[in-house]
Amino acid sequence: MNATAGPRKVAVITGASRGLGATLAGFLAGPGRDLVLVARGSDVLERTARSLRALGGGVTTVVGDVADAATRRDSARAVESLGRLDLLVNNASELGPSPRRGLLELPLGEMERVYRVNVVAALAFVQALVGPLERSRGTVVNISSDAALGGYPGWGGYGASKAALDLVSLTLAHELSDRGIAVVAVDPGDLRTEMHQRAYPTEDISDRPLPDVTLPFWGWLLAQAPERITGRRFRAQAESWEAGA
């Protein structure tokens, strides 16, 4: 994606005020690209947006919970005002209770909340934005986790939601291929973020890398032809990546 030539590119990133979302927004920000950043915390989101506007691109903020229909409507209106959508990153995630609990101790209301944010809201954003994605032949990136595959004790609710998101991603890739929309799932790997710290509230996680360790992956992914990556699940911290056949 060339930020300086052709029409302005537009990206929507949820969970964009800090952590991986803010890092990816910073990677994409600049002349020739407009960003729509979605997050719950208005103060942190506005600080992030101000720093990105200084790079020369347009930044629109949407303050709200991705699980709320009003937030999705506001995001769709922002995209409509910009006239296109090239990239949707469903990054917002709900961890569940902290400290983490085993499945037998996990309140079912918490489990429902995790699924509403991590699975239902991600699908709802695609439903709300499928029109502009199709017109621009855009790409959807759903942020997954190694917990989707690991069956780690204490990670059951979160991991199950990410496993469901992986299947939603693959199914959408099949269903949307004839509309020119690519869909991928990305496991960013362990990162030093606020959410990861909440998962380990009494531990030092300074040995985990910061989210910018994933930037080489994003540079590679966004340079690929969408039809070569759709339906794939990638690990951002893998030693190498390869596009589909």
C-alpha positions as CSV (number, residue, x, y, z in Angstrom):
1,M,0.0,0.0,0.0
2,N,1.7,3.1,-1.2
3,A,0.9,6.1,1.0
4,T,2.0,8.8,-1.5
5,A,0.5,7.7,-4.8
6,G,-3.0,7.2,-6.1
7,P,-6.2,7.8,-4.2
8,R,-6.1,8.2,-0.4
9,K,-6.3,4.8,1.4
10,V,-8.6,4.4,4.4
11,A,-8.1,2.0,7.3
12,V,-10.4,1.3,10.3
13,I,-8.6,0.0,13.5
14,T,-10.5,-1.0,16.6
15,G,-8.8,-1.0,20.0
16,A,-6.6,1.7,18.5
17,S,-5.8,3.8,21.5
18,R,-2.9,1.8,22.8
19,G,-0.9,-1.4,22.4
20,L,-0.9,-3.2,19.1
21,G,-3.7,-1.1,17.7
22,A,-1.9,2.2,18.3
23,T,1.3,0.7,16.9
24,L,-0.4,-0.4,13.8
25,A,-2.1,3.0,13.4
26,G,1.3,4.7,13.7
27,F,2.7,2.4,11.0
28,L,-0.1,3.3,8.7
29,A,-0.4,7.0,9.5
30,G,1.0,9.6,7.0
31,P,0.2,11.5,3.9
32,G,-2.2,9.8,1.5
33,R,-3.9,7.7,4.2
34,D,-6.9,8.4,6.4
35,L,-7.5,6.5,9.6
36,V,-10.6,5.8,11.6
37,L,-9.6,4.8,15.1
38,V,-12.1,3.2,17.5
39,A,-11.6,2.7,21.2
40,R,-13.4,3.1,24.5
41,G,-11.1,5.5,26.3
42,S,-11.6,9.0,24.9
43,D,-8.6,10.7,26.6
44,V,-6.1,8.1,25.5
45,L,-7.6,7.8,22.0
46,E,-7.5,11.5,21.5
47,R,-3.8,11.7,22.6
48,T,-3.0,8.9,20.1
49,A,-4.9,10.7,17.4
50,R,-3.1,14.0,17.9
51,S,0.3,12.3,17.7
52,L,-0.7,10.6,14.4
53,R,-2.2,13.7,12.8
54,A,1.2,15.3,13.1
55,L,2.4,12.7,10.6
56,G,0.3,14.3,7.9
57,G,-2.7,12.0,7.4
58,G,-6.3,12.4,8.4
59,V,-7.4,10.8,11.7
60,T,-11.0,10.4,12.8
61,T,-11.8,9.0,16.2
62,V,-14.9,7.0,17.3
63,V,-15.2,6.7,21.0
64,G,-17.3,3.7,22.1
65,D,-17.5,0.0,22.8
66,V,-17.2,-2.2,19.7
67,A,-20.0,-4.4,21.2
68,D,-22.4,-1.5,20.9
69,A,-24.3,-1.1,17.7
70,A,-24.0,2.7,18.1
71,T,-20.2,2.5,17.9
72,R,-20.4,0.5,14.7
73,R,-22.9,3.0,13.2
74,D,-20.6,5.9,14.0
75,S,-17.7,4.0,12.5
76,A,-19.7,3.3,9.3
77,R,-20.6,7.0,9.0
78,A,-17.0,8.0,9.4
79,V,-16.1,5.6,6.5
80,E,-18.9,6.9,4.4
81,S,-17.7,10.4,4.8
82,L,-14.2,9.3,3.6
83,G,-15.7,7.5,0.6
84,R,-13.8,4.2,0.7
85,L,-12.3,1.5,3.0
86,D,-9.2,-0.5,2.2
87,L,-8.4,-2.1,5.5
88,L,-10.4,-3.1,8.5
89,V,-8.4,-4.4,11.5
90,N,-10.6,-6.0,14.2
91,N,-8.1,-5.6,17.0
92,A,-10.3,-4.8,20.0
93,S,-10.3,-7.7,22.4
94,E,-11.8,-8.6,25.8
95,L,-9.6,-10.7,28.1
96,G,-12.2,-11.6,30.7
97,P,-11.7,-11.4,34.5
98,S,-8.3,-10.7,36.0
99,P,-6.8,-12.7,37.6
100,R,-7.6,-15.3,35.0
101,R,-9.9,-18.1,36.0
102,G,-10.4,-21.7,34.9
103,L,-13.5,-22.5,32.8
104,L,-15.3,-24.0,35.8
105,E,-14.9,-20.8,37.8
106,L,-15.5,-18.4,34.9
107,P,-18.8,-16.5,35.3
108,L,-21.0,-17.1,32.3
109,G,-21.7,-13.4,32.0
110,E,-18.0,-12.8,31.6
111,M,-17.8,-15.6,28.9
112,E,-20.7,-13.9,27.0
113,R,-18.9,-10.5,27.2
114,V,-15.7,-12.1,25.8
115,Y,-17.6,-13.6,22.9
116,R,-19.6,-10.3,22.2
117,V,-16.4,-8.3,21.9
118,N,-14.0,-10.9,20.3
119,V,-16.3,-12.6,17.9
120,V,-19.7,-11.0,17.5
121,A,-18.4,-7.4,17.3
122,A,-15.7,-8.4,14.8
123,L,-18.3,-10.0,12.5
124,A,-20.7,-7.0,13.1
125,F,-18.0,-4.6,11.9
126,V,-17.5,-6.6,8.7
127,Q,-21.3,-6.6,8.2
128,A,-21.5,-2.9,8.7
129,L,-18.6,-2.1,6.4
130,V,-18.9,-4.7,3.7
131,G,-20.1,-2.2,1.1
132,P,-17.1,0.1,1.1
133,L,-14.8,-2.9,1.5
134,E,-16.2,-4.4,-1.6
135,R,-16.0,-1.2,-3.6
136,S,-12.3,-0.8,-2.7
137,R,-11.5,-4.6,-2.8
138,G,-10.3,-4.2,0.7
139,T,-8.8,-6.5,3.4
140,V,-10.1,-7.6,6.8
141,V,-7.6,-8.5,9.5
142,N,-8.9,-10.2,12.6
143,I,-6.5,-10.3,15.5
144,S,-6.2,-13.8,16.9
145,S,-4.0,-15.4,19.6
146,D,-1.9,-18.5,20.2
147,A,-4.5,-19.1,23.0
148,A,-6.9,-20.1,20.2
149,L,-4.8,-23.3,19.7
150,G,-3.1,-23.9,23.0
151,G,-5.8,-25.0,25.5
152,Y,-3.9,-23.1,28.2
153,P,-5.3,-23.4,31.7
154,G,-6.9,-20.0,32.7
155,W,-7.2,-18.9,29.1
156,G,-10.2,-21.0,28.1
157,G,-12.8,-18.2,27.6
158,Y,-10.4,-15.9,25.7
159,G,-8.9,-18.8,23.7
160,A,-12.2,-20.2,22.7
161,S,-13.4,-16.8,21.5
162,K,-10.2,-16.5,19.4
163,A,-10.7,-20.0,18.0
164,A,-14.2,-19.0,17.0
165,L,-12.8,-15.8,15.4
166,D,-10.4,-17.9,13.4
167,L,-13.2,-20.0,12.0
168,V,-15.3,-16.8,11.3
169,S,-12.3,-15.4,9.4
170,L,-11.8,-18.5,7.3
171,T,-15.5,-18.7,6.5
172,L,-15.8,-15.1,5.6
173,A,-12.7,-15.5,3.3
174,H,-14.6,-18.2,1.4
175,E,-17.9,-16.3,1.4
176,L,-16.5,-12.9,0.3
177,S,-13.9,-14.1,-2.2
178,D,-16.3,-13.4,-5.1
179,R,-16.7,-9.9,-3.8
180,G,-13.0,-9.2,-3.9
181,I,-12.6,-8.9,-0.1
182,A,-9.6,-10.7,1.5
183,V,-9.9,-11.9,5.1
184,V,-7.0,-13.1,7.3
185,A,-6.4,-13.9,10.9
186,V,-3.2,-12.8,12.6
187,D,-1.7,-14.1,15.8
188,P,0.6,-11.2,16.9
189,G,2.4,-13.4,19.6
190,D,3.1,-12.5,23.2
191,L,3.5,-8.7,23.5
192,R,4.2,-6.2,26.3
193,T,0.8,-4.6,26.4
194,E,-1.6,-3.5,29.1
195,M,-4.0,-6.4,28.4
196,H,-1.2,-8.9,28.7
197,Q,-0.2,-7.3,32.0
198,R,-3.8,-7.7,33.2
199,A,-3.5,-11.4,32.3
200,Y,-0.5,-11.6,34.7
201,P,-1.3,-8.9,37.2
202,T,1.4,-10.0,39.7
203,E,4.2,-10.8,37.2
204,D,6.9,-8.9,35.5
205,I,6.3,-9.1,31.7
206,S,9.2,-6.9,30.7
207,D,10.7,-9.8,28.9
208,R,7.9,-9.7,26.3
209,P,8.6,-7.6,23.2
210,L,6.8,-4.3,22.5
211,P,4.2,-4.3,19.7
212,D,6.5,-2.7,17.2
213,V,8.3,-6.1,16.9
214,T,5.4,-7.0,14.6
215,L,6.0,-4.1,12.2
216,P,8.1,-6.1,9.7
217,F,5.2,-8.5,9.4
218,W,2.7,-5.7,8.7
219,G,4.9,-4.3,6.1
220,W,5.1,-7.7,4.4
221,L,1.4,-8.5,4.7
222,L,0.1,-5.2,3.4
223,A,2.3,-5.5,0.3
224,Q,0.8,-8.9,-0.7
225,A,-1.9,-9.3,-3.3
226,P,-5.1,-9.8,-1.4
227,E,-6.0,-12.9,-3.3
228,R,-2.8,-14.6,-2.2
229,I,-3.4,-14.2,1.5
230,T,-7.1,-14.5,2.0
231,G,-8.2,-17.4,4.2
232,R,-4.8,-17.7,5.8
233,R,-3.8,-17.5,9.5
234,F,-0.5,-15.8,10.1
235,R,1.9,-15.6,13.1
236,A,3.4,-12.1,13.2
237,Q,6.4,-13.2,15.1
238,A,7.2,-16.2,13.0
239,E,10.7,-16.3,11.4
240,S,9.2,-16.1,8.0
241,W,5.8,-15.7,6.2
242,E,4.6,-17.0,2.9
243,A,1.5,-16.2,0.9
244,G,-0.9,-18.8,-0.3
245,A,-0.4,-20.7,-3.5
